[in-house]
Each structure stands twice: as C-alpha cells, then as structure tokens.
Amino acid sequence: MTGVSRAAAITLAVVTAAACYLAVPANGWAEDQEMSPSDYELLRSDIRTKKATLIAQQMKFSDQEAAVFWPVYRQYEVELAGILDKKIALLKDYLSHHETMTDAQAKQLAESVFQVDQQTLDLRVKCFGTLQKSLPAKTVVRWLQIERRLQLYVDAQLAKELPAIKE
C-alpha cells in the first residue's frame, strides 16, 4: 500500500483500534465511560463502510469479480462481528481480572483466546474456499492479505495497551 491508499489503511486501522479502545475500558477507564450500544453499533457500521471502501480501492474488482466477492464478504463481516464481540468480551473480562487472576482463570482465558483465534481462522478458510471457486486464488489471497494486515495492526495496538497479568 502506498500514497493515499496507505494513508486510508492507516486511518481505518486507527479508527478500528479506537473503536476497540472505546468498547474496552483500559488504563483505568470507568465502566460508565463506555459507549452506549447504539453509539457503538453506529461506529462499527462506519468502520465496516470504511473498510469495504479500502478493500474496493485496493482490489479494483471487475464487475464480474465484484458480483462474486461482495456477497461473500458481507456474510464474512456478519460472522466476523460475532467473533469480535467474543474478543471484546474477553478483553473486558481480562481487564477486570488481570491483577487478581488465578491459574484457573488464566487457563480459561488462554483456551478462550485460542477458540476466538481458531474461529477467525476457520472463517477465513471458509471464505477462501468459497471465493476461490469463482475467483483466481491470487485475487482471494490479496484480499486475505489486506484483511490480515488490518487485523494485525489492530491487535498490535491493543497489545500495546493491555497490562500484563500480575504475578
């Protein structure tokens, strides 16, 4: 990604990371500082729109490719939102317990994180399988690269902000 496209990607990633920060009280944020559910959904909708615009700009689909890609992508986003809801719930729970976490809670946290990661991977594999039946594999992988880069950026931003488990 270069030029305007790179700037758009960075903007989207920052907005996405901000949405996660707003949904998860970090650095001592009080619970009452969280967004209302309707505000959060509006922000998520805006992020999805910006993300789809970025993907369209980067992918430059033909009309035929777009007709195949976008319905699968919309379903992907619906399923991904459910997985991200679980991830946010895990982050909130972690922030509530990281200072007093027991070994049993730490084990459960690890298993839950593995499950969320596996669900995300399974969803991407499913979409790849569906899309590669009608689109060139290189085209589908290019989309997966964009998707993965954005997620890695958001995950890195979150990791920077999350406190470590206390001994």
LOVO-611076 format. One record per residue: x negated, y, z of N, C-alpha, C in turn; residue in three letters; residue number from 1. Coordinates in nm, 2 decimals. Layout:
! LOVO-611076
+--------+---------+--------+---------+----------+--------+--------+---------+--------+-----+-----+
| n.east | n.north |   n.up | ca.east | ca.north |  ca.up | c.east | c.north |   c.up |  aa |   i |
+--------+---------+--------+---------+----------+--------+--------+---------+--------+-----+-----+
|      X |       Y |      Z |       X |        Y |      Z |      X |       Y |      Z | ala | NUM |
...
+--------+---------+--------+---------+----------+--------+--------+---------+--------+-----+-----+
***
This chain:
! LOVO-611076
+--------+---------+--------+---------+----------+--------+--------+---------+--------+-----+-----+
| n.east | n.north |   n.up | ca.east | ca.north |  ca.up | c.east | c.north |   c.up |  aa |   i |
+--------+---------+--------+---------+----------+--------+--------+---------+--------+-----+-----+
|  -0.08 |   -0.12 |   0.00 |    0.00 |     0.00 |   0.00 |  -0.09 |    0.12 |   0.00 | met |   1 |
|  -0.06 |    0.22 |  -0.09 |   -0.14 |     0.34 |  -0.10 |  -0.05 |    0.46 |  -0.11 | thr |   2 |
|  -0.10 |    0.58 |  -0.09 |   -0.03 |     0.70 |  -0.11 |   0.10 |    0.71 |  -0.04 | gly |   3 |
|   0.20 |    0.75 |  -0.11 |    0.33 |     0.77 |  -0.05 |   0.39 |    0.64 |   0.01 | val |   4 |
|   0.36 |    0.53 |  -0.06 |    0.41 |     0.40 |  -0.01 |   0.35 |    0.37 |   0.12 | ser |   5 |
|   0.22 |    0.39 |   0.14 |    0.16 |     0.37 |   0.27 |   0.22 |    0.45 |   0.38 | arg |   6 |
|   0.24 |    0.58 |   0.35 |    0.30 |     0.67 |   0.44 |   0.44 |    0.62 |   0.48 | ala |   7 |
|   0.52 |    0.58 |   0.38 |    0.65 |     0.53 |   0.41 |   0.65 |    0.40 |   0.50 | ala |   8 |
|   0.55 |    0.32 |   0.47 |    0.53 |     0.20 |   0.55 |   0.50 |    0.23 |   0.70 | ala |   9 |
|   0.41 |    0.33 |   0.71 |    0.37 |     0.37 |   0.85 |   0.49 |    0.43 |   0.92 | ile |  10 |
|   0.56 |    0.52 |   0.85 |    0.67 |     0.58 |   0.91 |   0.78 |    0.48 |   0.96 | thr |  11 |
|   0.81 |    0.38 |   0.87 |    0.90 |     0.28 |   0.90 |   0.85 |    0.20 |   1.03 | leu |  12 |
|   0.73 |    0.16 |   1.03 |    0.68 |     0.08 |   1.14 |   0.68 |    0.16 |   1.27 | ala |  13 |
|   0.65 |    0.29 |   1.26 |    0.66 |     0.37 |   1.38 |   0.80 |    0.38 |   1.43 | val |  14 |
|   0.90 |    0.41 |   1.34 |    1.04 |     0.41 |   1.38 |   1.08 |    0.28 |   1.44 | val |  15 |
|   1.04 |    0.17 |   1.37 |    1.08 |     0.04 |   1.43 |   1.02 |    0.02 |   1.57 | thr |  16 |
|   0.90 |    0.05 |   1.58 |    0.84 |     0.04 |   1.71 |   0.91 |    0.13 |   1.82 | ala |  17 |
|   0.94 |    0.25 |   1.77 |    1.01 |     0.34 |   1.86 |   1.15 |    0.28 |   1.90 | ala |  18 |
|   1.21 |    0.22 |   1.81 |    1.34 |     0.15 |   1.84 |   1.32 |    0.05 |   1.95 | ala |  19 |
|   1.22 |   -0.03 |   1.93 |    1.19 |    -0.13 |   2.03 |   1.16 |   -0.07 |   2.17 | cys |  20 |
|   1.08 |    0.04 |   2.17 |    1.05 |     0.11 |   2.29 |   1.18 |    0.16 |   2.36 | tyr |  21 |
|   1.26 |    0.22 |   2.28 |    1.39 |     0.27 |   2.33 |   1.48 |    0.16 |   2.39 | leu |  22 |
|   1.47 |    0.05 |   2.33 |    1.55 |    -0.06 |   2.38 |   1.49 |   -0.13 |   2.50 | ala |  23 |
|   1.36 |   -0.12 |   2.52 |    1.29 |    -0.19 |   2.63 |   1.23 |   -0.08 |   2.72 | val |  24 |
|   1.27 |   -0.08 |   2.85 |    1.21 |     0.02 |   2.94 |   1.07 |   -0.02 |   2.97 | pro |  25 |
|   0.97 |    0.07 |   2.93 |    0.83 |     0.04 |   2.95 |   0.77 |    0.15 |   3.03 | ala |  26 |
|   0.66 |    0.12 |   3.09 |    0.59 |     0.23 |   3.17 |   0.67 |    0.30 |   3.27 | asn |  27 |
|   0.76 |    0.21 |   3.34 |    0.83 |     0.27 |   3.45 |   0.96 |    0.34 |   3.41 | gly |  28 |
|   1.00 |    0.33 |   3.28 |    1.13 |     0.39 |   3.24 |   1.24 |    0.33 |   3.32 | trp |  29 |
|   1.34 |    0.41 |   3.36 |    1.45 |     0.36 |   3.44 |   1.55 |    0.30 |   3.34 | ala |  30 |
|   1.63 |    0.20 |   3.39 |    1.73 |     0.14 |   3.31 |   1.83 |    0.24 |   3.26 | glu |  31 |
|   1.86 |    0.35 |   3.33 |    1.96 |     0.44 |   3.28 |   1.91 |    0.53 |   3.17 | asp |  32 |
|   1.78 |    0.51 |   3.13 |    1.73 |     0.59 |   3.02 |   1.74 |    0.51 |   2.89 | gln |  33 |
|   1.79 |    0.39 |   2.89 |    1.81 |     0.31 |   2.77 |   1.92 |    0.38 |   2.68 | glu |  34 |
|   1.91 |    0.34 |   2.55 |    2.01 |     0.39 |   2.46 |   2.14 |    0.32 |   2.48 | met |  35 |
|   2.25 |    0.39 |   2.45 |    2.38 |     0.32 |   2.45 |   2.38 |    0.22 |   2.34 | ser |  36 |
|   2.46 |    0.12 |   2.35 |    2.47 |     0.01 |   2.25 |   2.51 |    0.07 |   2.11 | pro |  37 |
|   2.60 |    0.17 |   2.11 |    2.63 |     0.23 |   1.98 |   2.52 |    0.31 |   1.92 | ser |  38 |
|   2.44 |    0.38 |   2.00 |    2.33 |     0.46 |   1.95 |   2.22 |    0.36 |   1.90 | asp |  39 |
|   2.20 |    0.25 |   1.98 |    2.10 |     0.15 |   1.94 |   2.14 |    0.09 |   1.80 | tyr |  40 |
|   2.27 |    0.06 |   1.78 |    2.31 |     0.00 |   1.66 |   2.30 |    0.10 |   1.54 | glu |  41 |
|   2.32 |    0.22 |   1.57 |    2.30 |     0.32 |   1.46 |   2.15 |    0.33 |   1.42 | leu |  42 |
|   2.07 |    0.33 |   1.52 |    1.92 |     0.33 |   1.50 |   1.88 |    0.21 |   1.42 | leu |  43 |
|   1.93 |    0.09 |   1.46 |    1.89 |    -0.03 |   1.39 |   1.94 |   -0.02 |   1.25 | arg |  44 |
|   2.06 |    0.03 |   1.22 |    2.11 |     0.04 |   1.09 |   2.02 |    0.13 |   1.00 | ser |  45 |
|   1.98 |    0.24 |   1.06 |    1.89 |     0.33 |   0.99 |   1.76 |    0.27 |   0.96 | asp |  46 |
|   1.71 |    0.19 |   1.05 |    1.58 |     0.12 |   1.03 |   1.60 |    0.02 |   0.92 | ile |  47 |
|   1.71 |   -0.06 |   0.92 |    1.73 |    -0.15 |   0.81 |   1.73 |   -0.09 |   0.68 | arg |  48 |
|   1.80 |    0.03 |   0.67 |    1.81 |     0.10 |   0.54 |   1.67 |    0.15 |   0.50 | thr |  49 |
|   1.59 |    0.20 |   0.59 |    1.46 |     0.25 |   0.55 |   1.37 |    0.13 |   0.51 | lys |  50 |
|   1.38 |    0.02 |   0.58 |    1.31 |    -0.10 |   0.55 |   1.34 |   -0.15 |   0.41 | lys |  51 |
|   1.47 |   -0.16 |   0.38 |    1.52 |    -0.20 |   0.25 |   1.47 |   -0.11 |   0.14 | ala |  52 |
|   1.47 |    0.02 |   0.17 |    1.42 |     0.12 |   0.07 |   1.27 |    0.10 |   0.04 | thr |  53 |
|   1.19 |    0.07 |   0.15 |    1.05 |     0.05 |   0.14 |   1.03 |   -0.08 |   0.06 | leu |  54 |
|   1.10 |   -0.18 |   0.08 |    1.09 |    -0.31 |   0.01 |   1.12 |   -0.29 |  -0.14 | ile |  55 |
|   1.23 |   -0.22 |  -0.17 |    1.26 |    -0.19 |  -0.31 |   1.15 |   -0.11 |  -0.38 | ala |  56 |
|   1.09 |   -0.01 |  -0.31 |    0.99 |     0.06 |  -0.37 |   0.86 |   -0.02 |  -0.40 | gln |  57 |
|   0.83 |   -0.11 |  -0.30 |    0.71 |    -0.19 |  -0.32 |   0.73 |   -0.31 |  -0.41 | gln |  58 |
|   0.85 |   -0.36 |  -0.42 |    0.87 |    -0.48 |  -0.50 |   0.90 |   -0.45 |  -0.65 | met |  59 |
|   0.97 |   -0.34 |  -0.67 |    1.00 |    -0.30 |  -0.81 |   1.07 |   -0.41 |  -0.88 | lys |  60 |
|   1.18 |   -0.46 |  -0.83 |    1.25 |    -0.57 |  -0.89 |   1.32 |   -0.54 |  -1.02 | phe |  61 |
|   1.32 |   -0.63 |  -1.11 |    1.41 |    -0.61 |  -1.23 |   1.55 |   -0.63 |  -1.18 | ser |  62 |
|   1.65 |   -0.59 |  -1.27 |    1.79 |    -0.61 |  -1.23 |   1.82 |   -0.75 |  -1.19 | asp |  63 |
|   1.76 |   -0.85 |  -1.27 |    1.79 |    -0.99 |  -1.25 |   1.73 |   -1.03 |  -1.12 | gln |  64 |
|   1.61 |   -0.99 |  -1.09 |    1.54 |    -1.03 |  -0.96 |   1.62 |   -0.97 |  -0.84 | glu |  65 |
|   1.66 |   -0.84 |  -0.86 |    1.73 |    -0.78 |  -0.75 |   1.86 |   -0.85 |  -0.72 | ala |  66 |
|   1.93 |   -0.90 |  -0.83 |    2.06 |    -0.97 |  -0.81 |   2.04 |   -1.10 |  -0.73 | ala |  67 |
|   1.92 |   -1.16 |  -0.74 |    1.89 |    -1.28 |  -0.66 |   1.84 |   -1.24 |  -0.52 | val |  68 |
|   1.75 |   -1.15 |  -0.51 |    1.68 |    -1.12 |  -0.39 |   1.78 |   -1.05 |  -0.28 | phe |  69 |
|   1.85 |   -0.95 |  -0.32 |    1.92 |    -0.87 |  -0.21 |   2.02 |   -0.95 |  -0.13 | trp |  70 |
|   2.10 |   -1.03 |  -0.19 |    2.20 |    -1.11 |  -0.11 |   2.13 |   -1.20 |  -0.01 | pro |  71 |
|   2.02 |   -1.26 |  -0.05 |    1.94 |    -1.35 |   0.04 |   1.88 |   -1.26 |   0.15 | val |  72 |
|   1.82 |   -1.14 |   0.11 |    1.76 |    -1.05 |   0.21 |   1.86 |   -1.00 |   0.31 | tyr |  73 |
|   1.98 |   -0.97 |   0.27 |    2.08 |    -0.92 |   0.36 |   2.12 |   -1.02 |   0.47 | arg |  74 |
|   2.13 |   -1.15 |   0.42 |    2.15 |    -1.26 |   0.52 |   2.03 |   -1.28 |   0.61 | gln |  75 |
|   1.91 |   -1.26 |   0.55 |    1.79 |    -1.27 |   0.63 |   1.79 |   -1.17 |   0.75 | tyr |  76 |
|   1.83 |   -1.05 |   0.71 |    1.83 |    -0.94 |   0.81 |   1.93 |   -0.96 |   0.92 | glu |  77 |
|   2.05 |   -1.02 |   0.88 |    2.15 |    -1.05 |   0.98 |   2.10 |   -1.16 |   1.08 | val |  78 |
|   2.04 |   -1.26 |   1.03 |    1.98 |    -1.37 |   1.11 |   1.86 |   -1.31 |   1.19 | glu |  79 |
|   1.78 |   -1.23 |   1.13 |    1.66 |    -1.18 |   1.20 |   1.71 |   -1.09 |   1.32 | leu |  80 |
|   1.81 |   -1.01 |   1.30 |    1.86 |    -0.93 |   1.41 |   1.90 |   -1.01 |   1.53 | ala |  81 |
|   1.96 |   -1.13 |   1.51 |    1.99 |    -1.21 |   1.62 |   1.86 |   -1.26 |   1.69 | gly |  82 |
|   1.76 |   -1.29 |   1.62 |    1.63 |    -1.33 |   1.67 |   1.57 |   -1.22 |   1.75 | ile |  83 |
|   1.57 |   -1.10 |   1.69 |    1.51 |    -0.98 |   1.75 |   1.59 |   -0.94 |   1.88 | leu |  84 |
|   1.71 |   -0.97 |   1.89 |    1.79 |    -0.95 |   2.01 |   1.73 |   -1.04 |   2.12 | asp |  85 |
|   1.70 |   -1.16 |   2.09 |    1.64 |    -1.25 |   2.19 |   1.50 |   -1.20 |   2.23 | lys |  86 |
|   1.43 |   -1.15 |   2.13 |    1.29 |    -1.10 |   2.16 |   1.30 |   -0.98 |   2.26 | lys |  87 |
|   1.40 |   -0.89 |   2.23 |    1.42 |    -0.77 |   2.32 |   1.46 |   -0.82 |   2.46 | ile |  88 |
|   1.55 |   -0.91 |   2.47 |    1.59 |    -0.97 |   2.60 |   1.47 |   -1.02 |   2.67 | ala |  89 |
|   1.38 |   -1.10 |   2.60 |    1.26 |    -1.15 |   2.66 |   1.17 |   -1.04 |   2.71 | leu |  90 |
|   1.16 |   -0.93 |   2.63 |    1.07 |    -0.82 |   2.67 |   1.13 |   -0.75 |   2.80 | leu |  91 |
|   1.26 |   -0.73 |   2.80 |    1.32 |    -0.67 |   2.92 |   1.30 |   -0.76 |   3.04 | lys |  92 |
|   1.32 |   -0.89 |   3.03 |    1.30 |    -0.98 |   3.14 |   1.16 |   -0.98 |   3.19 | asp |  93 |
|   1.07 |   -0.98 |   3.09 |    0.92 |    -0.97 |   3.12 |   0.89 |   -0.85 |   3.20 | tyr |  94 |
|   0.94 |   -0.73 |   3.15 |    0.91 |    -0.61 |   3.22 |   0.97 |   -0.60 |   3.36 | leu |  95 |
|   1.07 |   -0.67 |   3.38 |    1.13 |    -0.68 |   3.52 |   1.06 |   -0.77 |   3.61 | ser |  96 |
|   0.98 |   -0.87 |   3.56 |    0.92 |    -0.97 |   3.64 |   0.77 |   -0.98 |   3.63 | his |  97 |
|   0.70 |   -0.90 |   3.55 |    0.56 |    -0.93 |   3.52 |   0.48 |   -0.91 |   3.65 | his |  98 |
|   0.52 |   -0.83 |   3.74 |    0.44 |    -0.81 |   3.86 |   0.46 |   -0.92 |   3.97 | glu |  99 |
|   0.57 |   -0.99 |   3.96 |    0.61 |    -1.09 |   4.06 |   0.63 |   -1.23 |   4.00 | thr | 100 |
|   0.59 |   -1.25 |   3.87 |    0.62 |    -1.37 |   3.80 |   0.56 |   -1.49 |   3.87 | met | 101 |
|   0.64 |   -1.60 |   3.88 |    0.59 |    -1.72 |   3.93 |   0.54 |   -1.81 |   3.81 | thr | 102 |
|   0.47 |   -1.92 |   3.85 |    0.42 |    -2.01 |   3.74 |   0.54 |   -2.06 |   3.66 | asp | 103 |
|   0.65 |   -2.10 |   3.73 |    0.77 |    -2.15 |   3.66 |   0.82 |   -2.05 |   3.56 | ala | 104 |
|   0.83 |   -1.92 |   3.61 |    0.88 |    -1.81 |   3.52 |   0.79 |   -1.79 |   3.40 | gln | 105 |
|   0.66 |   -1.80 |   3.43 |    0.56 |    -1.78 |   3.32 |   0.57 |   -1.89 |   3.22 | ala | 106 |
|   0.59 |   -2.02 |   3.27 |    0.61 |    -2.13 |   3.17 |   0.73 |   -2.11 |   3.09 | lys | 107 |
|   0.84 |   -2.07 |   3.15 |    0.97 |    -2.04 |   3.08 |   0.95 |   -1.93 |   2.98 | gln | 108 |
|   0.88 |   -1.83 |   3.02 |    0.85 |    -1.72 |   2.92 |   0.77 |   -1.77 |   2.80 | leu | 109 |
|   0.67 |   -1.84 |   2.82 |    0.59 |    -1.89 |   2.71 |   0.68 |   -1.98 |   2.62 | ala | 110 |
|   0.76 |   -2.07 |   2.68 |    0.84 |    -2.15 |   2.59 |   0.95 |   -2.07 |   2.52 | glu | 111 |
|   1.00 |   -1.97 |   2.58 |    1.09 |    -1.88 |   2.51 |   1.03 |   -1.80 |   2.40 | ser | 112 |
|   0.91 |   -1.75 |   2.42 |    0.83 |    -1.68 |   2.32 |   0.80 |   -1.77 |   2.20 | val | 113 |
|   0.76 |   -1.90 |   2.23 |    0.74 |    -1.99 |   2.12 |   0.86 |   -2.02 |   2.04 | phe | 114 |
|   0.98 |   -2.03 |   2.11 |    1.10 |    -2.05 |   2.04 |   1.14 |   -1.94 |   1.95 | gln | 115 |
|   1.13 |   -1.81 |   2.00 |    1.16 |    -1.70 |   1.91 |   1.06 |   -1.69 |   1.79 | val | 116 |
|   0.93 |   -1.72 |   1.82 |    0.84 |    -1.72 |   1.71 |   0.87 |   -1.82 |   1.61 | asp | 117 |
|   0.91 |   -1.94 |   1.65 |    0.94 |    -2.05 |   1.57 |   1.07 |   -2.02 |   1.49 | gln | 118 |
|   1.17 |   -1.96 |   1.55 |    1.29 |    -1.92 |   1.48 |   1.26 |   -1.82 |   1.37 | gln | 119 |
|   1.17 |   -1.73 |   1.40 |    1.13 |    -1.63 |   1.29 |   1.06 |   -1.70 |   1.18 | thr | 120 |
|   0.97 |   -1.79 |   1.21 |    0.90 |    -1.86 |   1.10 |   1.00 |   -1.95 |   1.02 | leu | 121 |
|   1.09 |   -2.02 |   1.09 |    1.19 |    -2.11 |   1.03 |   1.28 |   -2.02 |   0.93 | asp | 122 |
|   1.31 |   -1.90 |   0.97 |    1.40 |    -1.82 |   0.89 |   1.32 |   -1.78 |   0.76 | leu | 123 |
|   1.19 |   -1.74 |   0.78 |    1.11 |    -1.70 |   0.66 |   1.10 |   -1.82 |   0.57 | arg | 124 |
|   1.07 |   -1.94 |   0.62 |    1.06 |    -2.06 |   0.54 |   1.19 |   -2.09 |   0.46 | val | 125 |
|   1.30 |   -2.07 |   0.53 |    1.43 |    -2.09 |   0.47 |   1.45 |   -1.99 |   0.35 | lys | 126 |
|   1.42 |   -1.87 |   0.38 |    1.44 |    -1.77 |   0.27 |   1.34 |   -1.79 |   0.16 | cys | 127 |
|   1.22 |   -1.83 |   0.19 |    1.12 |    -1.86 |   0.08 |   1.18 |   -1.97 |  -0.01 | phe | 128 |
|   1.23 |   -2.08 |   0.06 |    1.28 |    -2.19 |  -0.02 |   1.40 |   -2.15 |  -0.10 | gly | 129 |
|   1.48 |   -2.07 |  -0.05 |    1.60 |    -2.02 |  -0.13 |   1.56 |   -1.93 |  -0.25 | thr | 130 |
|   1.47 |   -1.84 |  -0.22 |    1.43 |    -1.74 |  -0.32 |   1.34 |   -1.80 |  -0.43 | leu | 131 |
|   1.25 |   -1.89 |  -0.39 |    1.16 |    -1.94 |  -0.49 |   1.23 |   -2.04 |  -0.59 | gln | 132 |
|   1.35 |   -2.07 |  -0.57 |    1.43 |    -2.15 |  -0.67 |   1.46 |   -2.06 |  -0.79 | lys | 133 |
|   1.47 |   -1.93 |  -0.77 |    1.51 |    -1.84 |  -0.87 |   1.41 |   -1.73 |  -0.91 | ser | 134 |
|   1.32 |   -1.71 |  -0.82 |    1.21 |    -1.60 |  -0.84 |   1.08 |   -1.67 |  -0.84 | leu | 135 |
|   0.98 |   -1.60 |  -0.91 |    0.84 |    -1.65 |  -0.90 |   0.79 |   -1.65 |  -0.76 | pro | 136 |
|   0.71 |   -1.76 |  -0.73 |    0.66 |    -1.77 |  -0.59 |   0.58 |   -1.64 |  -0.55 | ala | 137 |
|   0.50 |   -1.59 |  -0.65 |    0.42 |    -1.47 |  -0.62 |   0.51 |   -1.35 |  -0.58 | lys | 138 |
|   0.63 |   -1.34 |  -0.64 |    0.72 |    -1.23 |  -0.60 |   0.77 |   -1.25 |  -0.46 | thr | 139 |
|   0.81 |   -1.37 |  -0.43 |    0.86 |    -1.40 |  -0.29 |   0.75 |   -1.38 |  -0.19 | val | 140 |
|   0.63 |   -1.43 |  -0.22 |    0.52 |    -1.41 |  -0.12 |   0.49 |   -1.26 |  -0.11 | val | 141 |
|   0.49 |   -1.18 |  -0.21 |    0.47 |    -1.04 |  -0.20 |   0.57 |   -0.98 |  -0.10 | arg | 142 |
|   0.70 |   -1.02 |  -0.11 |    0.80 |    -0.97 |  -0.01 |   0.76 |   -1.02 |   0.13 | trp | 143 |
|   0.72 |   -1.15 |   0.14 |    0.68 |    -1.20 |   0.28 |   0.56 |   -1.13 |   0.33 | leu | 144 |
|   0.47 |   -1.08 |   0.25 |    0.36 |    -1.01 |   0.30 |   0.40 |   -0.87 |   0.35 | gln | 145 |
|   0.49 |   -0.81 |   0.28 |    0.54 |    -0.68 |   0.33 |   0.61 |   -0.70 |   0.47 | ile | 146 |
|   0.70 |   -0.80 |   0.47 |    0.78 |    -0.83 |   0.59 |   0.68 |   -0.86 |   0.71 | glu | 147 |
|   0.58 |   -0.94 |   0.68 |    0.49 |    -0.98 |   0.79 |   0.40 |   -0.87 |   0.84 | arg | 148 |
|   0.36 |   -0.78 |   0.74 |    0.28 |    -0.67 |   0.78 |   0.36 |   -0.58 |   0.88 | arg | 149 |
|   0.48 |   -0.55 |   0.84 |    0.56 |    -0.46 |   0.93 |   0.58 |   -0.52 |   1.06 | leu | 150 |
|   0.61 |   -0.65 |   1.07 |    0.63 |    -0.72 |   1.20 |   0.50 |   -0.72 |   1.28 | gln | 151 |
|   0.39 |   -0.75 |   1.22 |    0.26 |    -0.75 |   1.29 |   0.23 |   -0.61 |   1.35 | leu | 152 |
|   0.26 |   -0.51 |   1.27 |    0.24 |    -0.37 |   1.32 |   0.33 |   -0.34 |   1.44 | tyr | 153 |
|   0.45 |   -0.38 |   1.44 |    0.54 |    -0.36 |   1.55 |   0.50 |   -0.44 |   1.67 | val | 154 |
|   0.46 |   -0.56 |   1.65 |    0.41 |    -0.65 |   1.75 |   0.28 |   -0.59 |   1.82 | asp | 155 |
|   0.20 |   -0.54 |   1.74 |    0.07 |    -0.48 |   1.79 |   0.11 |   -0.35 |   1.88 | ala | 156 |
|   0.20 |   -0.27 |   1.83 |    0.24 |    -0.15 |   1.91 |   0.30 |   -0.19 |   2.04 | gln | 157 |
|   0.38 |   -0.30 |   2.04 |    0.45 |    -0.35 |   2.16 |   0.34 |   -0.40 |   2.26 | leu | 158 |
|   0.25 |   -0.48 |   2.20 |    0.14 |    -0.54 |   2.28 |   0.06 |   -0.44 |   2.35 | ala | 159 |
|   0.04 |   -0.33 |   2.28 |   -0.04 |    -0.22 |   2.34 |   0.03 |   -0.16 |   2.47 | lys | 160 |
|   0.16 |   -0.16 |   2.47 |    0.23 |    -0.10 |   2.58 |   0.27 |   -0.20 |   2.69 | glu | 161 |
|   0.27 |   -0.33 |   2.66 |    0.31 |    -0.42 |   2.77 |   0.21 |   -0.44 |   2.87 | leu | 162 |
|   0.24 |   -0.43 |   3.00 |    0.15 |    -0.46 |   3.10 |   0.12 |   -0.61 |   3.11 | pro | 163 |
|   0.00 |   -0.64 |   3.16 |   -0.04 |    -0.78 |   3.18 |   0.03 |   -0.84 |   3.31 | ala | 164 |
|   0.05 |   -0.97 |   3.31 |    0.10 |    -1.04 |   3.42 |   0.01 |   -1.02 |   3.54 | ile | 165 |
|   0.06 |   -0.99 |   3.65 |   -0.02 |    -0.97 |   3.77 |  -0.06 |   -1.11 |   3.83 | lys | 166 |
|  -0.18 |   -1.12 |   3.88 |   -0.23 |    -1.24 |   3.94 |  -0.15 |   -1.29 |   4.06 | glu | 167 |
+--------+---------+--------+---------+----------+--------+--------+---------+--------+-----+-----+
***
